Each structure stands twice: as structure tokens, then as C-alpha cells.
Amino acid sequence: MILDIIKSRRTQRHFSDKPVPEEYVEKILEAASWAPSSCNMQLLGLIRVTDHALRQKLVYEAKSAGEAARAPVLFVATYDKRFSQEYHSNIQSGAAAIQNMVLAAESLGLGAYWAASVGKEKIVRSIFKIPERREILALVMFGWPDKKPPPPRRRSPAEFVHNNFYDGSRDLPLSGDPDDWPIEQLKAFQEFRVWSGAKYRPYLNEEFAAVLNSIKTHAPRDAKEWIDFLPSTGAYLEGLVKLFPRARFKILEIADQLARFSIERVGGVGKPENSIGYANYNFAGAEGKADAVSCLFRLEAYPTNLHEKMLEDLSSLVKPGGTLILGICNKFSYFLPLHRFKARRKKEIRFPVMTPQMVAPFNPVDPEWALGILKKSGFSLKVRECLFLFPAIEELTPYYSKSPPLFFILFVKATKLFSKVMPRLIWRKYAKIQLFFLRKEENGRPSGIS
């Protein structure tokens, strides 16, 4: 049944080396030829790429998806735009053909990757000699699936079907501020984002390494039970599992989809158990059992009216004598002005590149306020690390495909030298990354702040 094929289809990024029979490719192309097209003009054009050198150029010169170099079968999909641009008819017609191809592949047991981003269009045109009259639509790849991802959460028709008139109240907020998002929409949006490639987006390497190095230095080496709170894409969780191989990790997440994503990510280095759900902020059975609890830059992704409750929940998880590791992106740092400046001309939802890569709105937090809440909950501050008084070169130029300008490099080097002479008080007030290592006192009352 066609609906079963539609439901079983997944975006497949990992293919085996097993060759695809030519008769299967012919069936996929036959499916494309029977797709509906505007005015039945059938202006689709597919370039089958079998030459290894051309594939290498596509990936390394045009910056297309890396899978294009490895997929057993690769097509560049184009459509003539001279007769079919009105109402985006060319894109609609081409998309119908690609969907037919993908579903035909699924029916044959093959996997497919429909990559809407082709990379640098001018270079792609040059590589494959595509004339300007043709719209480059997508890269379409096929092969035998190495492993099939689990089904992602899907919106129910009730979420996107409107009766007679469009109901704008159900739209996602066009905002990078979590306070503008209802919690259920925020949860659903995060689930959708992790399955659209968030795992593969780059994070800030210098920042990521600095945070993990600090945790390696100051976190308890003998922790046996470790809970990572809201790991999101699992970038830090993966690093923690590598740094502390003797600890038994568990995760608390807001949604099963996010939990599965994180577990899948760290599968090669040890699997945390998602035996404690994070639903409606209910931690029944988890209180006071962890030697170490980490929450790294996650308060920032949720509405401020939940922050105090989240900190109290974190506190309840740590056993007396245990350690809480809290990472905060400081609201008084350069972070907000910098990213507001970079997003000033953007009309769509675009979130800052942050460690780990964000999959939802993000708003920095007052670190002193968070520290005050934890002190009231019976924690003593043992170590406070303040990192990045000025931005790293990656944060200034996160979207550069080439080396950043020499001016940026010299500027960053100068700020690093300047920051070394800044007093500790300035770092505490204005450094972007604030890492707190806190101990939960045996009697539930802090013994003093160091």
C-alpha cells in the first residue's frame, strides 16, 4: 500500500558499498517520468554523476553534501524555468518527480537522500555545464541503507489543517527568544530540528574544547552515577562520556525524540540509559541519587519563567556531597549584541551558532541570579571558570567558507592579549561562558562561597 511506503521512508545519509542494480535505477527513473508537471510540459532534467572526479569537485569545490561523494547513485535535478516559473511551477513539478523517485526507491528497499542544498550554485553550474535557463533544484542520492533511522515524530493533521480560514495562532513564533514560545511548541520544534540535520552542524571548536577541558579539570573523577540534564543534540554528552568512561550516564530530556537522538549520537562511546524521563518536570525516583549532574547551556533554551523551577529540579537530583556542573551563557557578555548585529537583516528564524549547536531559540541568563538560586538550595561554589571575554574567530565569522579576513584574525589576537590583563572582576561580569562547579552540602546548607 502506498501509505505504508510513505510512512516507512526515511532520509538516508549512510549507504553501504553494495552496488545498486541498473534495473532498479531504471525503475526509479520511470517513476520520475510519470510525475505530474505544470501544463504536462515535463521539463525535468536529471544529470547522473558517475565520475569520481566530478563528485569530488561537487563536495570540495561547490561545498555540497559530503554524502554526494559516497552515494552509489547520484543525480543533480534541474528544471527548465523559461516556461514554468509562474507560481513556482518549475519547483513544484521538479519536487513531484523527486518525490516519485524517493518513494520508488523505498519500495525497492533502497534508501534515498534528497538534499535541497546543492552548495555553491555557480560552481555546480560550471562543473556540470548547466545553462542559466535551468533551475538547479536538488541532489538526489540512492543506495542500500547502512542503517535505518527510527521514525520521527510527525505533526497530526489537526496541527496543520485549517477550516475555511487560516488560523495564524498556530504558527511558530518568528523569534529567537524562548519567552515568545509556548512550551509545547518549543518542545515540538526541538524534536523537528534534531531530525533535520542539527547533529551535523558545526559548533564552535575552540569554545567546545575549552568547556570540556574545564570539566575534565574540575569535575569529580570518581563519579559513578552521572545525569546529563537536557543534552539536546548530545554534543557535550558525547564529550562527557569519553572523558569519564567509568561513570554510568543517564539523561533527562523534555521529549523522547530528543533523548533518542542523543543516545544515538553517543552510541559509539557508551550508551546512557534514558531510564528517567523528563516529562512535565517530574523526577519521581531520581531525587538525590547522582554523584554528578551536568546542565550545559540549556536554561537559555527555555522560557525564563521556568528557570527557577529547572534549577530546583537540578538541585534535587544531586545527592549530598555530590557535584552540580552548570554552564551559563552570560547575558551581560558580548553574545547578545554580536548576534543581534549579525541577524539584523534576517527575516527567517535563525539561531546563533553556540556550543553545542542550537536547535531552538536561545536567550542568555544572568549567572549571578542562577548562582543565588543554587546557594539557597544548599550548594557551595567550589570553582568558577570564566571563559571568552571576547569572541573567538569562529564566532565572528561562522559562515565564512574561506579563511576569515586578516583584519579579523589580528583583531582576535589583540583581544586575547588584552583580556589577559583584565581583572578577575571584569571576567566574572562580562565573560560569555560561566562554568560553576558546586557541591551539595551534607546538611543541605552551604558552608560558604569560595
Phi, psi and omega in degrees: 000138186299325181295326177295321178294318179299317183288331183275346181295138175225155169286120187252112180259351183238115181248149173280171180278356182297128181291152178267125179303142183297328180294333176290319178297320179297322178294321178297318180290326176296320177298321179296322184292339181263010178286149175293150177216155182301126181057018181054035182278340173052059185261018178295143173225124180245131175254114177274125185253109178249343183284123183298319182296321178294322178296319178297319177297319181300319183280313190268335178261316181272353178060039175281176180302136182299334180297339181297335179279341188246338185297135180301324180232130182224131174236144166258119184267130178228164178212137180294127184255005182288329185245004194215026181275335183300134183059025180057034183299326180295318180290318178299316183293316179295320180296323179298319180293317180296319178299319176301317180297315182296317180290325176297318178299317179299320180294337179267000181088006179271161172258158181221146175233113178262103184260107182290330179271117183266353184101214181279110190299318182298321180289321177299317178300317182293317182299315187255008177056048181270122181291158182297336182289352181250131176281129174273117188265313189189167165257136180234122186239147181222153176175176176283128184294132176288317173205148185256125180296154176290162181292132176281164175295139178243143175293140176281155178307329180298339181276340183231358178265130182244142181265114175068312181232152181286130180261097184289348182293343181267359179292149173292139179298136177274071187207144174266008181258118180302336180295341180271000185248128167298145188299324180291322176293321179297316178299313181296320181295319178298320178298316180296320186292324182293337179264008176250023172101012182300328181300330188264357178287146181286145170254181182277105189299316182296318180292315180301313181295321181295319180294313180295324178295321178296317179295320178301323183284321192250344181283154181292124181288338185262013180297129180260316180250120185232128176247126174259122189266116179055066183290349177059243182283353177083011182298310179289322179304317178300317178294320180295318181297324177289321183286329185234072186293341182275345182281147173266113185267140168230157180234150173241121181231163181277342183209146181301323181300316179293321179298315180297322180298313180296317181297319178297321182296318184267011184304330182280348184237012182123140186253112171297150178269128174268055184274349177247114180281156176242079182238127179055029177057042180250116184248030184308125178090352183256351188295135170063031184245349188263137173288327180217139175230131179242139174220104190248102175060043181248334175304324186297341183267005184232158181302145184297333180289353176259349189299314182296318178297320179295320178294321177296320177297316177303314182301322184291340183279335186275132178280158178306132184087353181278176186242136172248127179248114183242124175255128183236137167268117191286124181291343181263006181274186178289348192304306184296310179301320181297313185283334172292323178295316183290335183261010190297334181253007182275136180259338183265173175290118179222123185256153183292150172284120187218164178259121351285171184304136186279145175238017182198174174305158189210128181221118183302162188238153174284111184294327180293323178296314180298319179297321179298320178298317182289326176298320179293337181271007175097024180252146172247136179280123179261318180217140172232119178254130179242119187235146173065075172291329175234157185290151172284162182301325180296325183285331177286328184228058185289340185254008179287131176271341177249183177297143179295158180301152181302325180301317180296318181297314180295322179298314181295319178297321179294318180293327178294319178294318181295321183294335181293336181262001179286138179294158183303324181299321179294318178299316181296327183278322193237352179296142184293310184264123177240116179248123179249130173246110188240147179249134177275119185288151184299323183266006178079005179237138181294145180262010181124151183260127180259000000 
